[in-house]
Amino acid sequence: MTPAQDPFYIVKDEIQDSIDKVQDTFNQWKQAPENTGEYVHLTRELLTTCESVQWQVH
């Protein structure tokens, strides 16, 4: 079985993609003015993505 077919590497890549998304969203969140629609949206997106990562690693 090649690494591209190994389920470990497939899941690892999916989790890494989610972590990258959390980091990108967090950086945007830090720059967003508080109490704006963008801030609220980014906060929800961060929470959702973190929950997704948590689900993926369990």
Secondary structure, 3 states (H helix, E strand, C coil): CCCCCCHHHHHHHHHHHHHHHHHHHHHHHHHCCCCCHHHHHHHHHHHHHHHHHHHHHC
